């Protein structure tokens, strides 16, 4: 599940990173278009802390879903992750989640390597260069070689 604020960010970036269109079209992705008061208040509180120049609205939606619905959330940026920890929201990051999917047989290593390279080409920060996912994941002990 993703909030509509993440959907909007992905749509804006999909012309630069075509694989994002596939993410948005995936059957297993559900877009939450919450308008209930608790969600809106939570979103606004996170927006006061995070939104700058139109950036970070997706993170605010993710944080609000975690806070209001009790979901475990996926965030990669340090500041929103710290806010999640401070708010008692369960949080993980994209790379450990992808490595778990490899270990569980839901994704293959080549699929995730390709995805990581696509993310990097779209200016998504990852702790390695293109082609470096496998070495990073093995080095972190997140997958077996």
Z-matrix of the N, CA and C atoms (Angstrom, degrees):
N
C 1 1.446
C 2 1.525 1 108.28
N 3 1.319 2 114.45 1 135.56
C 4 1.464 3 119.99 2 175.30
C 5 1.528 4 108.13 3 -127.99
N 6 1.320 5 117.23 4 148.06
C 7 1.462 6 118.74 5 174.84
C 8 1.528 7 110.14 6 -75.51
N 9 1.315 8 115.66 7 160.20
C 10 1.459 9 119.59 8 -179.47
C 11 1.529 10 111.92 9 -62.29
N 12 1.318 11 117.64 10 -24.19
C 13 1.467 12 119.94 11 177.68
C 14 1.529 13 111.06 12 -68.02
N 15 1.320 14 117.93 13 -33.45
C 16 1.473 15 121.32 14 175.36
C 17 1.525 16 109.44 15 -72.74
N 18 1.326 17 116.40 16 -41.87
C 19 1.463 18 119.29 17 177.30
C 20 1.535 19 110.44 18 -55.21
N 21 1.324 20 116.41 19 -45.16
C 22 1.470 21 120.24 20 -179.45
C 23 1.530 22 111.23 21 -62.21
N 24 1.326 23 117.10 22 -41.84
C 25 1.467 24 120.28 23 178.26
C 26 1.530 25 110.97 24 -63.55
N 27 1.326 26 117.01 25 -43.13
C 28 1.464 27 120.53 26 179.71
C 29 1.523 28 111.21 27 -64.85
N 30 1.324 29 117.12 28 -39.84
C 31 1.472 30 119.89 29 178.82
C 32 1.531 31 110.70 30 -62.93
N 33 1.334 32 116.38 31 -40.99
C 34 1.479 33 119.94 32 179.14
C 35 1.522 34 111.28 33 -63.21
N 36 1.333 35 117.61 34 -34.34
C 37 1.467 36 121.60 35 -175.77
C 38 1.529 37 112.99 36 -91.35
N 39 1.340 38 118.16 37 -10.40
C 40 1.465 39 120.33 38 -171.94
C 41 1.528 40 113.26 39 -66.86
N 42 1.334 41 118.45 40 -22.68
C 43 1.465 42 118.51 41 177.66
C 44 1.527 43 111.31 42 -73.60
N 45 1.326 44 117.05 43 -24.40
C 46 1.469 45 121.76 44 177.74
C 47 1.527 46 111.64 45 -89.04
N 48 1.324 47 116.70 46 -33.52
C 49 1.466 48 122.81 47 -178.34
C 50 1.533 49 107.32 48 -125.63
N 51 1.336 50 117.25 49 88.88
C 52 1.467 51 121.00 50 -173.83
C 53 1.528 52 115.14 51 -55.43
N 54 1.324 53 118.46 52 -28.39
C 55 1.468 54 120.56 53 -179.05
C 56 1.533 55 111.16 54 -62.14
N 57 1.324 56 117.82 55 -23.11
C 58 1.460 57 120.53 56 179.37
C 59 1.525 58 111.43 57 -64.87
N 60 1.309 59 117.81 58 -30.41
C 61 1.470 60 121.39 59 176.01
C 62 1.525 61 109.41 60 -61.99
N 63 1.342 62 116.63 61 -39.38
C 64 1.463 63 120.40 62 177.97
C 65 1.525 64 110.72 63 -64.56
N 66 1.313 65 116.83 64 -37.46
C 67 1.468 66 120.48 65 177.91
C 68 1.519 67 109.46 66 -62.91
N 69 1.320 68 116.52 67 -47.27
C 70 1.461 69 120.37 68 -178.56
C 71 1.526 70 112.63 69 -64.61
N 72 1.327 71 116.81 70 -29.38
C 73 1.462 72 121.23 71 -179.26
C 74 1.527 73 113.48 72 -88.45
N 75 1.326 74 117.78 73 -4.86
C 76 1.465 75 120.71 74 -177.18
C 77 1.532 76 110.68 75 -64.36
N 78 1.329 77 115.11 76 136.53
C 79 1.463 78 120.85 77 -179.00
C 80 1.523 79 113.01 78 -62.93
N 81 1.325 80 117.21 79 -27.56
C 82 1.459 81 120.21 80 -174.38
C 83 1.528 82 112.61 81 -87.91
N 84 1.321 83 117.18 82 -1.64
C 85 1.472 84 120.76 83 176.81
C 86 1.523 85 108.56 84 -92.03
N 87 1.309 86 115.85 85 127.04
C 88 1.459 87 122.30 86 175.60
C 89 1.523 88 107.78 87 -115.59
N 90 1.316 89 116.05 88 134.19
C 91 1.460 90 120.52 89 178.13
C 92 1.524 91 108.49 90 -98.42
N 93 1.323 92 115.53 91 123.80
C 94 1.463 93 121.54 92 176.86
C 95 1.527 94 107.84 93 -89.78
N 96 1.309 95 115.99 94 120.98
C 97 1.467 96 121.39 95 -179.55
C 98 1.531 97 109.05 96 -112.27
N 99 1.310 98 115.70 97 51.52
C 100 1.462 99 121.59 98 -174.68
C 101 1.522 100 112.41 99 -61.27
N 102 1.318 101 113.23 100 137.35
C 103 1.458 102 120.30 101 173.03
C 104 1.525 103 110.11 102 -128.75
N 105 1.339 104 116.14 103 8.43
C 106 1.463 105 117.96 104 -179.32
C 107 1.531 106 109.58 105 -69.94
N 108 1.313 107 115.01 106 153.23
C 109 1.456 108 121.68 107 -172.52
C 110 1.526 109 113.01 108 -59.72
N 111 1.323 110 117.73 109 -43.44
C 112 1.469 111 120.34 110 -178.17
C 113 1.528 112 110.87 111 -60.06
N 114 1.340 113 116.35 112 -43.58
C 115 1.462 114 120.18 113 179.03
C 116 1.525 115 110.53 114 -64.62
N 117 1.321 116 116.50 115 -47.55
C 118 1.468 117 120.65 116 -177.25
C 119 1.532 118 111.75 117 -61.84
N 120 1.314 119 117.33 118 -40.55
C 121 1.469 120 121.18 119 178.27
C 122 1.527 121 109.98 120 -65.15
N 123 1.320 122 116.08 121 -43.92
C 124 1.463 123 120.40 122 179.23
C 125 1.531 124 110.54 123 -63.98
N 126 1.333 125 116.99 124 -45.37
C 127 1.467 126 121.29 125 178.10
C 128 1.525 127 110.06 126 -57.15
N 129 1.317 128 116.55 127 -47.16
C 130 1.469 129 120.80 128 -178.67
C 131 1.525 130 111.55 129 -61.86
N 132 1.321 131 117.16 130 -40.25
C 133 1.471 132 120.40 131 179.29
C 134 1.529 133 110.66 132 -63.89
N 135 1.324 134 116.67 133 -42.62
C 136 1.468 135 119.14 134 178.01
C 137 1.528 136 110.70 135 -69.47
N 138 1.319 137 117.37 136 -35.86
C 139 1.467 138 120.60 137 178.76
C 140 1.524 139 110.83 138 -62.82
N 141 1.337 140 117.12 139 -37.86
C 142 1.470 141 120.14 140 177.33
C 143 1.524 142 111.34 141 -60.09
N 144 1.323 143 116.29 142 -30.98
C 145 1.464 144 120.73 143 -177.73
C 146 1.524 145 113.62 144 -89.43
N 147 1.345 146 117.40 145 -27.31
C 148 1.465 147 119.90 146 -168.14
C 149 1.524 148 116.82 147 -117.85
N 150 1.313 149 118.01 148 -35.65
C 151 1.461 150 120.02 149 -171.53
C 152 1.524 151 110.73 150 -71.97
N 153 1.322 152 113.19 151 127.38
C 154 1.456 153 120.46 152 179.46
C 155 1.522 154 107.76 153 -144.57
N 156 1.304 155 116.71 154 118.73
C 157 1.456 156 120.25 155 179.69
C 158 1.519 157 113.02 156 61.56
N 159 1.323 158 117.15 157 34.50
C 160 1.463 159 120.93 158 179.60
C 161 1.515 160 114.42 159 79.28
N 162 1.313 161 117.44 160 -0.92
C 163 1.466 162 121.48 161 -179.09
C 164 1.523 163 110.26 162 -92.77
N 165 1.345 164 114.95 163 155.15
C 166 1.470 165 124.16 164 174.47
C 167 1.523 166 114.57 165 79.43
N 168 1.333 167 118.52 166 11.95
C 169 1.462 168 118.05 167 177.65
C 170 1.527 169 111.07 168 -67.80
N 171 1.331 170 117.42 169 -33.48
C 172 1.463 171 119.91 170 176.67
C 173 1.511 172 111.64 171 -61.00
N 174 1.313 173 116.23 172 -43.97
C 175 1.462 174 120.54 173 178.91
C 176 1.526 175 111.04 174 -61.32
N 177 1.340 176 116.66 175 -37.46
C 178 1.467 177 120.10 176 178.76
C 179 1.524 178 110.89 177 -63.47
N 180 1.325 179 116.66 178 -41.16
C 181 1.461 180 120.07 179 177.64
C 182 1.515 181 112.17 180 -64.39
N 183 1.329 182 116.06 181 -41.56
C 184 1.466 183 120.76 182 178.82
C 185 1.528 184 109.83 183 -63.62
N 186 1.320 185 116.65 184 -47.14
C 187 1.462 186 120.44 185 178.86
C 188 1.531 187 111.14 186 -60.49
N 189 1.330 188 116.79 187 -42.14
C 190 1.467 189 120.02 188 -179.53
C 191 1.528 190 111.05 189 -63.99
N 192 1.328 191 118.05 190 -41.57
C 193 1.466 192 119.66 191 176.69
C 194 1.525 193 111.17 192 -62.43
N 195 1.326 194 116.30 193 -41.66
C 196 1.462 195 119.52 194 178.07
C 197 1.515 196 112.18 195 -62.57
N 198 1.307 197 115.52 196 -43.67
C 199 1.468 198 120.81 197 -177.20
C 200 1.536 199 111.31 198 -68.96
N 201 1.310 200 117.07 199 -49.39
C 202 1.461 201 121.34 200 -172.64
C 203 1.524 202 112.31 201 -79.35
N 204 1.329 203 117.50 202 -38.36
C 205 1.462 204 120.49 203 -174.71
C 206 1.525 205 113.11 204 -100.61
N 207 1.331 206 117.20 205 -8.72
C 208 1.459 207 119.63 206 179.98
C 209 1.514 208 114.07 207 76.42
N 210 1.338 209 117.54 208 18.16
C 211 1.460 210 121.73 209 179.60
C 212 1.521 211 110.96 210 -72.77
N 213 1.329 212 116.35 211 149.09
C 214 1.460 213 120.22 212 164.32
C 215 1.520 214 105.58 213 -76.98
N 216 1.316 215 117.34 214 135.04
C 217 1.458 216 121.00 215 -173.85
C 218 1.519 217 111.10 216 -115.17
N 219 1.327 218 114.97 217 161.99
C 220 1.462 219 122.46 218 178.25
C 221 1.526 220 107.96 219 -116.50
N 222 1.314 221 116.02 220 115.79
C 223 1.462 222 122.69 221 177.65
C 224 1.522 223 108.70 222 -138.20
N 225 1.317 224 115.60 223 142.75
C 226 1.459 225 119.66 224 179.75
C 227 1.526 226 113.69 225 -109.36
N 228 1.309 227 117.99 226 -30.08
C 229 1.465 228 120.67 227 -177.20
C 230 1.526 229 110.82 228 -73.19
N 231 1.328 230 115.23 229 140.48
C 232 1.472 231 120.89 230 -173.07
C 233 1.529 232 113.23 231 -62.31
N 234 1.316 233 118.36 232 -45.09
C 235 1.470 234 119.99 233 -175.44
C 236 1.536 235 111.18 234 -64.99
N 237 1.351 236 119.15 235 -50.10
C 238 1.471 237 117.49 236 176.46
C 239 1.525 238 113.24 237 -61.65
N 240 1.333 239 117.37 238 -34.72
C 241 1.468 240 119.64 239 177.38
C 242 1.534 241 110.33 240 -63.22
N 243 1.321 242 116.52 241 -41.24
C 244 1.458 243 119.73 242 178.65
C 245 1.526 244 111.20 243 -64.68
N 246 1.326 245 116.36 244 -40.44
C 247 1.464 246 120.03 245 176.79
C 248 1.524 247 110.09 246 -60.90
N 249 1.329 248 116.72 247 -43.13
C 250 1.467 249 120.15 248 177.55
C 251 1.517 250 110.65 249 -58.31
N 252 1.328 251 116.56 250 -47.35
C 253 1.472 252 119.85 251 178.11
C 254 1.517 253 110.65 252 -59.07
N 255 1.333 254 116.94 253 -45.93
C 256 1.469 255 121.17 254 -179.19
C 257 1.526 256 112.08 255 -61.64
N 258 1.335 257 116.28 256 -33.12
C 259 1.469 258 121.73 257 -178.04
C 260 1.529 259 112.62 258 -87.93
N 261 1.337 260 116.98 259 -1.92
C 262 1.458 261 120.27 260 179.92
C 263 1.526 262 113.43 261 75.59
N 264 1.330 263 116.40 262 23.91
C 265 1.461 264 121.47 263 179.26
C 266 1.525 265 108.01 264 -91.26
N 267 1.330 266 116.71 265 131.45
C 268 1.464 267 120.58 266 177.15
C 269 1.530 268 108.54 267 -68.05
N 270 1.324 269 116.43 268 129.88
C 271 1.457 270 120.62 269 -174.61
C 272 1.525 271 110.81 270 -138.91
N 273 1.315 272 115.80 271 143.51
C 274 1.449 273 122.96 272 171.55
C 275 1.521 274 107.18 273 -132.94
N 276 1.320 275 116.11 274 179.47
C 277 1.462 276 121.06 275 179.39
C 278 1.526 277 109.12 276 -119.13
N 279 1.316 278 116.13 277 163.56
C 280 1.458 279 122.21 278 -175.95
C 281 1.522 280 112.90 279 -60.14
N 282 1.328 281 117.50 280 -49.45
C 283 1.461 282 119.63 281 -174.25
C 284 1.530 283 113.16 282 -63.26
N 285 1.324 284 120.31 283 -46.34
C 286 1.464 285 118.43 284 175.42
C 287 1.528 286 112.79 285 -61.12
N 288 1.330 287 116.98 286 -34.11
C 289 1.451 288 120.78 287 178.17
C 290 1.532 289 111.01 288 -66.34
N 291 1.333 290 116.83 289 -42.81
C 292 1.467 291 120.70 290 177.44
C 293 1.533 292 110.97 291 -65.27
N 294 1.325 293 117.21 292 -38.61
C 295 1.467 294 120.15 293 177.93
C 296 1.525 295 111.03 294 -65.40
N 297 1.315 296 117.16 295 -38.14
C 298 1.470 297 120.50 296 175.95
C 299 1.525 298 109.98 297 -62.59
N 300 1.338 299 116.91 298 -40.43
C 301 1.465 300 120.33 299 178.51
C 302 1.526 301 111.08 300 -63.33
N 303 1.326 302 117.60 301 -35.34
C 304 1.472 303 121.11 302 175.52
C 305 1.528 304 109.44 303 -65.88
N 306 1.327 305 116.67 304 -48.96
C 307 1.470 306 120.53 305 -179.27
C 308 1.526 307 111.77 306 -60.58
N 309 1.337 308 116.65 307 -35.47
C 310 1.468 309 121.32 308 -178.70
C 311 1.525 310 112.95 309 -83.32
N 312 1.334 311 117.50 310 -1.73
C 313 1.455 312 121.25 311 179.14
C 314 1.519 313 114.55 312 77.44
N 315 1.320 314 117.52 313 14.14
C 316 1.465 315 120.88 314 179.35
C 317 1.527 316 111.76 315 -83.42
N 318 1.322 317 116.73 316 -28.92
C 319 1.462 318 123.32 317 176.99
C 320 1.518 319 108.04 318 -132.06
N 321 1.330 320 115.69 319 156.23
C 322 1.462 321 119.21 320 175.84
C 323 1.522 322 109.14 321 -98.84
N 324 1.315 323 115.12 322 158.42
C 325 1.457 324 120.38 323 177.67
C 326 1.532 325 111.30 324 -58.50
N 327 1.341 326 119.37 325 -45.97
C 328 1.473 327 118.31 326 178.32
C 329 1.535 328 113.07 327 -60.80
N 330 1.333 329 117.57 328 -35.54
C 331 1.467 330 120.26 329 177.65
C 332 1.524 331 110.63 330 -61.74
N 333 1.320 332 116.91 331 -45.71
C 334 1.455 333 120.88 332 -177.08
C 335 1.529 334 110.57 333 -72.33
N 336 1.330 335 117.14 334 -36.13
C 337 1.468 336 119.26 335 175.46
C 338 1.526 337 110.27 336 -59.63
N 339 1.317 338 116.93 337 -43.88
C 340 1.464 339 121.57 338 179.31
C 341 1.526 340 110.60 339 -64.73
N 342 1.321 341 116.90 340 -43.96
C 343 1.454 342 121.13 341 178.25
C 344 1.525 343 110.91 342 -60.54
N 345 1.328 344 116.69 343 -46.21
C 346 1.469 345 120.49 344 179.62
C 347 1.526 346 110.52 345 -59.12
N 348 1.318 347 116.82 346 -43.39
C 349 1.468 348 120.07 347 178.89
C 350 1.526 349 110.98 348 -64.31
N 351 1.340 350 116.94 349 -39.84
C 352 1.469 351 120.04 350 176.94
C 353 1.521 352 111.13 351 -62.81
N 354 1.329 353 116.83 352 -41.58
C 355 1.465 354 120.24 353 178.70
C 356 1.528 355 110.57 354 -62.09
N 357 1.309 356 116.37 355 -45.05
C 358 1.471 357 120.26 356 179.57
C 359 1.526 358 110.54 357 -61.51
N 360 1.325 359 117.05 358 -40.79
C 361 1.465 360 119.59 359 -179.99
C 362 1.521 361 111.14 360 -65.53
N 363 1.326 362 117.11 361 -23.42
C 364 1.459 363 121.86 362 176.69
C 365 1.515 364 112.62 363 -91.44
N 366 1.320 365 117.23 364 18.75
C 367 1.466 366 124.15 365 177.64
C 368 1.532 367 113.33 366 67.13
N 369 1.326 368 116.87 367 26.52
C 370 1.455 369 122.27 368 173.49
C 371 1.518 370 106.29 369 -83.89
N 372 1.317 371 117.84 370 127.85
C 373 1.463 372 119.84 371 -177.98
C 374 1.522 373 109.96 372 -77.92
N 375 1.314 374 115.52 373 126.56
C 376 1.466 375 122.70 374 171.03
C 377 1.524 376 107.22 375 -130.37
N 378 1.326 377 117.84 376 155.98
C 379 1.468 378 120.59 377 -173.94
C 380 1.530 379 114.24 378 -79.65
N 381 1.320 380 116.85 379 29.54
C 382 1.466 381 121.71 380 178.41
C 383 1.521 382 107.20 381 -158.16
N 384 1.327 383 115.70 382 165.77
C 385 1.465 384 121.91 383 177.89
C 386 1.529 385 109.58 384 -86.29
N 387 1.341 386 116.64 385 170.58
C 388 1.464 387 120.04 386 175.01
C 389 1.526 388 109.54 387 -53.23
N 390 1.319 389 115.46 388 138.54
C 391 1.452 390 121.07 389 -178.74
C 392 1.520 391 113.77 390 82.13
N 393 1.324 392 117.50 391 1.53
C 394 1.461 393 120.16 392 -174.77
C 395 1.512 394 116.38 393 -103.36
N 396 1.332 395 117.83 394 5.30
C 397 1.468 396 119.24 395 -176.67
C 398 1.518 397 112.82 396 -59.16
N 399 1.336 398 116.74 397 -51.01
C 400 1.469 399 120.58 398 -174.99
C 401 1.526 400 111.21 399 -57.93
N 402 1.331 401 116.43 400 -48.72
C 403 1.464 402 120.18 401 -179.16
C 404 1.529 403 110.24 402 -61.43
N 405 1.323 404 117.22 403 -42.19
C 406 1.466 405 121.05 404 179.53
C 407 1.532 406 110.32 405 -62.94
N 408 1.348 407 116.96 406 -49.91
C 409 1.457 408 121.26 407 -175.67
C 410 1.539 409 112.00 408 -63.29
N 411 1.341 410 116.57 409 -40.63
C 412 1.458 411 120.59 410 177.24
C 413 1.526 412 109.73 411 -65.65
N 414 1.317 413 115.92 412 -44.65
C 415 1.465 414 121.15 413 -179.58
C 416 1.526 415 112.75 414 -61.92
N 417 1.340 416 116.33 415 -32.11
C 418 1.458 417 120.98 416 179.01
C 419 1.538 418 111.41 417 -83.83
N 420 1.326 419 117.44 418 -5.82
C 421 1.452 420 121.11 419 -178.50
C 422 1.516 421 113.55 420 75.47
N 423 1.338 422 117.40 421 20.17
C 424 1.460 423 121.29 422 -177.10
C 425 1.530 424 113.40 423 -89.43
N 426 1.330 425 116.71 424 -21.85
C 427 1.470 426 121.91 425 172.80
C 428 1.517 427 107.86 426 -140.81
N 429 1.326 428 115.38 427 158.92
C 430 1.460 429 121.02 428 174.78
C 431 1.514 430 109.43 429 -86.65
N 432 1.324 431 116.63 430 149.10
C 433 1.457 432 119.45 431 177.83
C 434 1.488 433 110.33 432 -75.44
